[in-house]
């Protein structure tokens, strides 16, 4: 039982809201709330608001619920056409992320098919991962490379992230990952494409994007410190008249 001495506040929708310690919420999952005032002596429904990790200063709290994490990575340096630039979103399947995941899987779009990351036919990785192409796919060879070498590389990058601890192993059945995949359209026209190099680059980029998402990289402090030191390379090319 919890009384109004803990100072609930009334929201605009007429719901009483308590701000309670995170540990108390876990210890009292079915608490009853009673308002002890002359005009309000009745049991009420209440919303419990847990403090955010930044309010508590407890990093362990932050790791208990992964609502949504976002990250990206660029790995280049290989032969032409092999660069990878995945963007990832990671979240709990029983929340809004799960809805987005299911919508992507069920609402296929011509030229941008959504496929699950697999090690091979019939071997899906965990956490379940959807690969979405940034490029409109209209070429059979491009499709085979994207849904062969790159899909496999993405799956391996996901498992690498579990092995490294960036994704908690005990949460792989609760989380999902959406990977927006960049594969240069030029690969369809490269006769001697090095699939091993392509695979290694996309595998590394996937794991790196996941790590950055899970560790909130780059941090806001780093971004503010370096904001005026970094120039987008294509903006720079534009200034030089190269594009």
Secondary structure, DSSP 8 states (H G I E B T S, - for coil): -EEGGG--EE-TTS-EEEEE-HHHHHH-TT--EE--STT--SB--EEEEE--HHHHT-HHHHHH----EEEE--B--SSTT--B--EEEEEETTSHHHHHHHHHHHS--TTS-EEE-EEETTEE-SSEEEEEESS----HHHHHHIIIIIHHHHHHHHHHHHHHTSS-GGGTTTEEEEEEE-B-GGGGG-TT--HHHHHHHHHHHHHHHHHHHHTT-S-HHHHHHHTTT---HHHHHHHTT--
